């Protein structure tokens, strides 16, 4: 509050603001300008780190594809790379070191209680990241903790439990489960089967490029042979409908379609267990058919196990035992 003539000597709000603007424009070192400069530096360093990690993930994908590793391997390694990035609070990838990796693995084991297999998986992912993407070594690895994995005893179903499980399943998931049980197929192997993998004359199934890029021949169980032939007729009919509707192409492995342009329309390349719905490919502006989703098979096995009252932990992989 001002009294008498004192108010005349008090600068107006407009003049005070004007002086402040003048000082800011003249580069005066005010607390506000220091704050803004600090925030800008933080923002710039954060954007640089984010751009660096985006380049790292792109490089990781390129290195995985160069070695023809499974897409699942890329997803796993990318997940651990993002987890490491989050632990380092977006620290610039150019300055992360083996000490940071050790701190990350220690935090996994001590503070968050990850399993031994998860710790070793994270270690392998970060080792690949440093060697092949960041192009530098982790240094001395002797002091980096490696978890010791315990031996896992697999769940094994009795013959009666297997029959009860199949009785609660519907086609095509039942035939999928029977093939896994009778031929010892992995979930990804049975989902990726195509017509050409079956030799119906000799009753032989060929699994091409399974785990580790290995291929093998397996005899088909005679008991499920009629169901296999029924599935073949279903795929033939569906393929004819797709041809009539213009949705005649399936997803092809790698760049094979560029080599054989019409292969995606041929019957031999059709999925033996096709997906119920078509998939829209934005780049092509059209629809293609994919195989039955692995998640559907997993859900069907777990639901059937629950309905059959099997007192064991059952998954599709259990059928391989």
C-alpha positions as CSV (number, residue, x, y, z in Angstrom):
1,X,0.0,0.0,0.0
2,X,1.3,3.4,-1.0
3,X,0.6,6.8,0.8
4,X,0.8,10.3,-0.5
5,X,3.4,11.2,-3.1
6,X,5.2,7.9,-2.8
7,X,2.9,6.3,-5.4
8,X,4.3,8.8,-8.1
9,X,7.8,7.4,-7.7
10,X,6.7,3.8,-8.0
11,X,7.3,2.3,-11.5
12,X,4.1,1.1,-13.3
13,X,3.6,-2.7,-14.0
14,X,3.9,-2.0,-17.7
15,X,7.4,-0.5,-17.3
16,X,8.5,-3.3,-15.0
17,X,7.4,-5.9,-17.6
18,X,9.1,-3.9,-20.3
19,X,12.3,-3.9,-18.4
20,X,12.1,-7.6,-17.9
21,X,11.6,-8.2,-21.6
22,X,14.5,-5.9,-22.4
23,X,16.7,-7.8,-20.0
24,X,15.7,-11.2,-21.5
25,X,16.3,-9.9,-25.0
26,X,19.7,-8.5,-24.0
27,X,20.7,-11.9,-22.6
28,X,20.7,-11.0,-19.0
29,X,21.6,-14.0,-16.8
30,X,18.4,-14.3,-14.8
31,X,17.2,-17.4,-12.8
32,X,14.4,-17.9,-15.3
33,X,16.8,-17.9,-18.3
34,X,19.1,-20.4,-16.5
35,X,16.1,-22.6,-15.8
36,X,14.9,-22.5,-19.5
37,X,18.5,-23.1,-20.7
38,X,18.7,-26.2,-18.4
39,X,15.4,-27.5,-19.6
40,X,16.4,-27.1,-23.2
41,X,19.6,-28.9,-22.6
42,X,17.7,-31.8,-21.0
43,X,15.2,-31.9,-23.8
44,X,17.9,-31.9,-26.4
45,X,19.9,-34.7,-24.7
46,X,16.7,-36.7,-24.3
47,X,15.8,-36.4,-27.9
48,X,19.4,-37.3,-28.9
49,X,19.2,-40.4,-26.7
50,X,15.8,-41.4,-28.0
51,X,17.0,-41.1,-31.6
52,X,20.1,-43.1,-30.7
53,X,18.0,-46.0,-29.2
54,X,15.7,-46.0,-32.3
55,X,18.8,-46.5,-34.5
56,X,20.0,-49.2,-32.1
57,X,16.7,-51.1,-32.4
58,X,16.8,-50.8,-36.2
59,X,20.3,-52.0,-36.2
60,X,19.3,-54.9,-34.0
61,X,16.7,-56.0,-36.5
62,X,19.1,-55.8,-39.4
63,X,21.7,-57.9,-37.6
64,X,19.1,-60.5,-36.7
65,X,17.8,-60.7,-40.3
66,X,21.4,-60.8,-41.6
67,X,21.9,-64.0,-39.6
68,X,18.5,-65.5,-40.6
69,X,17.5,-65.8,-36.9
70,X,13.8,-66.4,-36.0
71,X,11.5,-63.4,-35.7
72,X,10.9,-64.6,-32.1
73,X,14.6,-64.1,-31.4
74,X,14.3,-60.5,-32.6
75,X,11.2,-59.9,-30.4
76,X,12.9,-61.3,-27.4
77,X,16.2,-59.4,-27.9
78,X,14.3,-56.2,-28.6
79,X,12.2,-56.6,-25.4
80,X,15.4,-56.9,-23.3
81,X,17.0,-54.0,-25.1
82,X,14.0,-51.8,-24.2
83,X,14.1,-53.0,-20.6
84,X,17.8,-52.1,-20.4
85,X,17.1,-48.7,-22.0
86,X,14.4,-48.1,-19.4
87,X,16.7,-49.1,-16.5
88,X,19.3,-46.7,-17.8
89,X,16.7,-43.9,-18.0
90,X,17.3,-43.3,-21.7
91,X,21.0,-42.9,-21.2
92,X,22.7,-42.3,-24.6
93,X,23.6,-45.7,-26.1
94,X,27.0,-44.3,-27.1
95,X,28.1,-44.2,-23.5
96,X,26.6,-47.3,-22.0
97,X,29.2,-49.8,-20.7
98,X,29.6,-53.3,-19.3
99,X,29.2,-51.8,-15.8
100,X,25.7,-50.7,-16.8
101,X,24.9,-54.2,-18.0
102,X,26.2,-55.7,-14.7
103,X,24.0,-53.2,-12.7
104,X,21.0,-54.2,-14.8
105,X,21.5,-57.9,-14.3
106,X,22.1,-57.5,-10.6
107,X,18.9,-55.5,-10.3
108,X,17.0,-58.3,-12.1
109,X,18.2,-60.9,-9.7
110,X,18.3,-59.0,-6.4
111,X,15.5,-56.4,-6.6
112,X,13.0,-57.9,-9.0
113,X,13.5,-61.6,-8.5
114,X,13.7,-62.8,-12.2
115,X,14.3,-66.4,-12.9
116,X,17.7,-67.8,-13.9
117,X,16.6,-68.4,-17.5
118,X,15.3,-64.8,-17.8
119,X,18.6,-63.5,-16.5
120,X,20.7,-65.6,-18.9
121,X,18.3,-64.6,-21.8
122,X,18.8,-60.9,-21.0
123,X,22.6,-61.4,-20.8
124,X,22.7,-63.1,-24.2
125,X,20.5,-60.4,-25.7
126,X,22.7,-57.6,-24.4
127,X,25.9,-59.4,-25.4
128,X,24.6,-59.6,-28.9
129,X,23.6,-56.0,-28.7
130,X,27.0,-54.8,-27.7
131,X,29.0,-57.0,-30.1
132,X,27.0,-56.8,-33.3
133,X,25.0,-53.5,-33.0
134,X,27.0,-51.2,-30.8
135,X,30.2,-52.7,-32.3
136,X,32.1,-52.9,-29.0
137,X,32.9,-55.5,-26.4
138,X,31.5,-55.7,-22.9
139,X,35.0,-56.0,-21.5
140,X,35.8,-58.4,-18.7
141,X,32.8,-60.7,-18.3
142,X,34.1,-62.6,-15.3
143,X,32.4,-60.3,-12.7
144,X,29.1,-60.3,-14.5
145,X,26.7,-62.7,-12.7
146,X,25.5,-65.7,-14.6
147,X,22.5,-67.5,-13.1
148,X,22.6,-71.3,-12.8
149,X,19.6,-72.9,-14.3
150,X,18.1,-75.8,-12.5
151,X,17.0,-79.0,-14.3
152,X,13.4,-78.9,-15.4
153,X,11.3,-82.0,-15.1
154,X,8.7,-81.9,-17.9
155,X,5.0,-82.6,-17.3
156,X,3.9,-85.9,-18.9
157,X,0.3,-86.9,-19.5
158,X,-0.9,-90.5,-19.2
159,X,-2.7,-92.1,-22.2
160,X,-6.1,-91.7,-20.4
161,X,-5.4,-88.0,-19.8
162,X,-4.4,-87.5,-23.5
163,X,-7.6,-89.1,-24.7
164,X,-9.7,-87.0,-22.3
165,X,-7.9,-83.9,-23.5
166,X,-8.6,-84.7,-27.2
167,X,-12.2,-85.5,-26.4
168,X,-12.8,-81.9,-25.2
169,X,-11.2,-80.3,-28.3
170,X,-12.8,-79.3,-31.6
171,X,-11.4,-79.2,-35.1
172,X,-9.1,-77.9,-36.3
173,X,-7.3,-77.5,-33.0
174,X,-7.9,-81.2,-32.1
175,X,-6.0,-82.3,-35.2
176,X,-3.3,-79.8,-34.4
177,X,-2.9,-81.3,-31.0
178,X,-3.0,-84.9,-32.3
179,X,-0.2,-84.0,-34.8
180,X,1.9,-82.5,-32.0
181,X,1.4,-85.6,-29.9
182,X,1.8,-88.2,-32.7
183,X,4.7,-86.5,-34.5
184,X,6.4,-84.6,-31.7
185,X,6.0,-81.2,-33.4
186,X,6.6,-77.9,-31.8
187,X,3.8,-75.3,-31.7
188,X,5.5,-73.1,-34.3
189,X,6.2,-76.1,-36.6
190,X,2.6,-77.4,-36.6
191,X,1.2,-73.9,-37.2
192,X,3.5,-73.3,-40.2
193,X,2.7,-76.5,-42.0
194,X,1.7,-76.2,-45.7
195,X,0.2,-78.7,-48.1
196,X,3.6,-79.5,-49.6
197,X,4.9,-80.7,-46.2
198,X,2.7,-83.8,-46.5
199,X,3.5,-86.8,-48.6
200,X,0.1,-88.5,-48.6
201,X,1.2,-91.5,-50.6
202,X,3.9,-92.6,-48.2
203,X,2.4,-91.1,-45.1
204,X,5.4,-89.0,-44.4
205,X,5.5,-85.5,-43.0
206,X,8.5,-83.3,-43.7
207,X,9.3,-80.5,-41.3
208,X,11.4,-77.8,-43.1
209,X,13.6,-75.4,-41.2
210,X,12.5,-76.2,-37.7
211,X,14.3,-75.0,-34.6
212,X,17.9,-74.2,-35.4
213,X,17.2,-74.4,-39.1
214,X,17.0,-78.2,-39.1
215,X,14.7,-80.3,-41.2
216,X,13.4,-83.8,-40.6
217,X,11.0,-86.5,-41.8
218,X,8.3,-88.0,-39.6
219,X,5.8,-90.8,-40.2
220,X,2.2,-89.8,-39.9
221,X,0.1,-91.7,-37.3
222,X,-2.3,-94.0,-39.1
223,X,-5.0,-93.3,-36.5
224,X,-5.4,-89.7,-37.5
225,X,-4.9,-90.2,-41.2
226,X,-8.7,-89.9,-42.0
227,X,-8.8,-86.6,-40.2
228,X,-5.7,-85.4,-42.1
229,X,-7.5,-86.2,-45.4
230,X,-10.6,-84.3,-44.3
231,X,-8.5,-81.3,-43.5
232,X,-6.9,-81.5,-46.9
233,X,-10.3,-81.4,-48.6
234,X,-11.3,-78.5,-46.5
235,X,-8.2,-76.5,-47.5
236,X,-8.8,-77.3,-51.2
237,X,-12.3,-76.0,-51.0
238,X,-11.3,-72.9,-49.1
239,X,-8.5,-72.3,-51.7
240,X,-11.0,-72.5,-54.5
241,X,-13.3,-70.0,-52.8
242,X,-10.3,-67.6,-52.2
243,X,-9.5,-67.9,-55.9
244,X,-13.0,-67.0,-56.9
245,X,-13.1,-64.1,-54.5
246,X,-9.7,-62.7,-55.5
247,X,-8.1,-63.5,-52.2
248,X,-5.9,-66.2,-53.5
249,X,-2.6,-65.3,-51.9
250,X,-1.0,-66.6,-48.8
251,X,2.0,-65.1,-46.9
252,X,5.2,-66.5,-48.2
253,X,8.6,-67.1,-46.5
254,X,11.2,-64.4,-46.9
255,X,11.6,-63.0,-50.4
256,X,10.6,-66.3,-52.1
257,X,7.6,-64.6,-53.8
258,X,9.9,-62.3,-55.8
259,X,11.6,-65.4,-57.1
260,X,8.4,-67.3,-57.9
261,X,5.6,-64.7,-58.4
262,X,2.7,-67.1,-58.8
263,X,3.7,-69.5,-56.0
264,X,1.4,-67.8,-53.4
265,X,-1.6,-68.8,-55.5
266,X,-0.6,-72.5,-55.8
267,X,-2.3,-75.1,-53.7
268,X,0.9,-76.6,-52.5
269,X,1.8,-73.4,-50.7
270,X,-1.5,-73.0,-48.9
271,X,-1.5,-73.4,-45.1
272,X,-2.6,-76.8,-43.8
273,X,-4.2,-75.0,-40.9
274,X,-5.4,-71.7,-42.4
275,X,-6.7,-68.8,-40.3
276,X,-10.4,-68.3,-40.3
277,X,-10.2,-64.6,-41.3
278,X,-8.2,-62.8,-44.0
279,X,-5.4,-60.3,-43.1
280,X,-5.4,-56.9,-44.8
281,X,-1.9,-55.9,-46.0
282,X,-1.8,-52.1,-46.1
283,X,1.2,-51.8,-48.4
284,X,-0.5,-54.0,-51.0
285,X,-4.0,-52.7,-50.4
286,X,-5.4,-56.2,-50.5
287,X,-6.0,-59.3,-48.3
288,X,-3.9,-62.4,-47.7
289,X,-4.4,-65.5,-45.6
290,X,-2.3,-66.4,-42.7
291,X,-2.1,-69.6,-40.7
292,X,-4.0,-70.5,-37.6
293,X,-2.7,-68.3,-34.7
294,X,-0.6,-70.0,-32.1
295,X,-2.5,-68.3,-29.4
296,X,-5.7,-70.0,-30.5
297,X,-4.0,-73.4,-30.2
298,X,-2.7,-72.5,-26.7
299,X,-6.1,-71.3,-25.6
300,X,-7.8,-74.5,-27.0
301,X,-5.4,-76.8,-25.1
302,X,-5.8,-75.0,-21.8
303,X,-9.6,-74.9,-22.1
304,X,-9.8,-78.6,-22.9
305,X,-7.4,-79.5,-20.0
306,X,-9.6,-77.6,-17.6
307,X,-12.8,-79.2,-18.9
308,X,-11.2,-82.7,-18.8
309,X,-10.3,-82.1,-15.2
310,X,-6.6,-82.9,-15.7
311,X,-4.7,-82.1,-12.4
312,X,-1.6,-81.0,-14.2
313,X,-0.2,-77.9,-15.9
314,X,-0.9,-78.5,-19.5
315,X,0.3,-76.6,-22.6
316,X,0.7,-77.5,-26.2
317,X,4.4,-78.2,-25.5
318,X,3.3,-80.8,-23.0
319,X,2.1,-83.0,-25.9
320,X,5.7,-83.4,-27.2
321,X,6.5,-85.3,-24.0
